[in-house]
Amino acid sequence: MNFTRSAAIFRGAGPLGARIARIAGAFSLLVTAYVSAAPEAFAVEPLVVHQARIIGDEARTRIVLDFAEEPEFDVHYLDSPARIVVDFPAVNFAFPASDLKPTGLFSDIRFGSMGQNSARIVLTAKKPVQVAVAETKKGEDGASFRFVLDTEITTKGKFAELVKEQQWQVPAPVTTAAISPGDKTSRQAEFVIAVDAGHGGIDAGATGGVTGTEEKVITLNFARELAERLNREPGIKAFLTRDADTFLALSERVTIARQNNANLFISVHADTLKQKGIRGATVYTLSDRASDRQAQELAERENKSDQIAGVAASTEPPEVADILLDFTRRETQAFSVTLAENIVSSFEGQVGLINNPHRYAGFMVLRAHDVPSVLLELGFLSNAEDEKLLLDGEWRKKVADRLATAVGRYRAKAMANGG
């Protein structure tokens, strides 16, 4: 409703009209101010895709999406590996994931939200690829709309040109070293913990072999449980890096922790393994050299989250060597190991653990140089027993309690040593 126009109409209708005009005008200003101050309160109503189809071969592949309303879209390219990225406004993908099973030119297809008001499809190609047709047209019923994407093979040189010439400015991930430490007052006043629910949005993570539950759902449910439990502890303040089904780049997770002056960063996951018999929790810390092959493979998969979501690879220069920064990083890694050992000790005899439960590898999400960080694998969705526990609310509460105990021990020692 246009309140400004309404006010103008009522001004000419006598004293009562003038009064109504003043009220309408004031209300218009109030609404305008509220919208400006809190745009997130007016989230875009998602479009609905009720059907999807894919057909093609190794030379040409077509994707068709049936929308209830006409969508706006943008198409971009990314390399290493070759990918086509299609961005939409907020979308509810109301069709079975199997309807867009990788076919023809594509080895992997992901779709989901990229935030409150946007969604994305990422098509990873087996070879250099280009878009031949990208258009929307009215459906045969005259009411729905059909999005058609025709793709075909191309040369490496042509694909490189497409990537280079496109007008798509993707901000590079922020390096942790590039961020100046914030005000440390809050660190002294209260012990701040960033609880990071792994995956989210377009990046669903692993999938349960029995129930089909996605990792991003399990991690968010547990992260909420853990943050609520930690916030009951005196002197501790826990917050979530994400509190919705939203994608966050790995660098964003690290940045959010540092911007909130976190004393600890706990990233929660529930992955899968080829060996379905392996089960139990694992605590990982950062190291340039992996403790074992399983840790190395897991880190490589987790580090591909940005790639899965169609985020451009970082092109920032390497961190400048700095003696003080290197010392801080080494000290932080030592604190991370202490936290991991506390968690393992708290879990023993209470929560199932994998053999050699403290492991390490080059996880990008643990790279904050001044925030002790661990990645906690709650269990493995590839194991039926673990999957059952991960979906059990009482089990989650028990694990959150044991983590709170471990964090409490860590905090007490840190405070005794001067914080």
C-alpha angles and dihedrals in degrees: 000000000000103000093177091058090046091053091053091051094051096047091079095050102084131262094320091048091049090052092050088047091055091049093047092048092049091047090050091055090047093051092046092051092047093050091049093048097043112025090157089069089067100056117179113259104245121247115235126234105195099175139024134187136184128188135162148086140253091293105042133013132183128203122193126189122187112215128190088219133026110273130212113224145178126205123207140168132232129184137212088073109019109250139170114213121199116191123199135172115261109321135188105211096208099177134087114276088231089069088073097041110158108271139165112346095010129082095181136020124189129178135175146100124322094189140326095302106027142059135190144202116205118196115192110202130213091220139004109310141181137195113251097177132012114170147129124230137172116273122243090261090060092231106072128059130229124213112205124192117183116188132183141180120272138173125280089245094052092047091051089053091050091053093046098044100046118108098232119127108197113185111234117239114268116250116229091229091058093062117087113227111260130227108312094203093097090051090058095044098047139004107250122204126189111210109199119198105208121238122355141169112017090001103073095171120205125352128225113251094216107033100020090232112162122239092232090062094049094047094049093049091051094042090056090049092049096046091049091049094047092049089061089064115093113249095013126111118187126186136178123243086211128016098181142041091286132137118241123184115235091248090051091057091053092045093050090053093050095044089056092050092242118193091198137020120204116184114195124211143162108197135174132244133200088235102072093190093067113097142158139073124302130192117210129195130188122274134151087226119053121234091226143348094267091055091047093051092046092051091049091053094046092048090058092066092101091048091051090053094050096251114157116247116258116263099183118129118261118272114277112249109253126173093213092047091049091050091050091050093051092047091049092051090052090052090048090055090050090052091048091051090050091052093049091048091050092049097048111112091002107059125030114256133196119240109280090011097191109070135155142210142147100291110171092208090063096055101104100128095210104032117079104233139186134181112219119203101200091195140305125285088205088071117074094213093050091047090054091052093046089059093047113101094203091052091051090053090051093051091046089053092052091048091050088053091051093048090048091055091047092049093048091054092045092051091048088054093051100274 
